[in-house]
Amino acid sequence: MEYKGNVVKVEDKNKDWKVISIERGENEYLHNVSVNRVNKKNEVFPNFDDIKEGSIVEGELWESGSSKWYLFAPKQKPARSPGGGFKTAQMEKVMEKKEASIEKFQGRKEESIKLAGAMRDATLVSLASLRDQPFPTDEEYKTEYEKWLRYFLNIGEQPFI
């Protein structure tokens, strides 16, 4: 468990090991807590030399199966880079790519809808304009269709002139 509190008593066992007493609450103390400069995992206890009576100590408090108490170096919180780390940077790239794809798709979708509508309208108007002719040739129909298709795709050109 995380611990942060006052050191009441310090006994230097050797240059790399101290036994301390710490406050656990109001008028409650925990005695014989071992603190090592470097633990078995090679983690260095920060400010080990500054542990003195009256100082504040911070770390991970742990009780062994034989009811002995130890104070280990506090767990390091992962450093966050200003950009948010590797995963965040990757997600930002993916999201940018996705946004670009959606934007491109939306543009194509609008073009497709416009083209489909123009082709439909050109077909209907061409058939309607040629209905008085008994049998229009393919060339006549194609000319009429293209005239109306250009009109519907580029509103502003007047096919009537």
Secondary structure, DSSP 8 states (H G I E B T S, - for coil): -EEEEEEEEEEEEETTEEEEEEEEETTEEEEEEEEESB-TT--B-TTGGG--TT-EEEEEEEE-TTS-EEEE---------TT-HHHHHHHHHHHHHHHHHHHHHHHHHHHHHHHHHHHHHHHHHHHHHTTTSSS--HHHHHHHHHHHHHHHHSTT--TT-
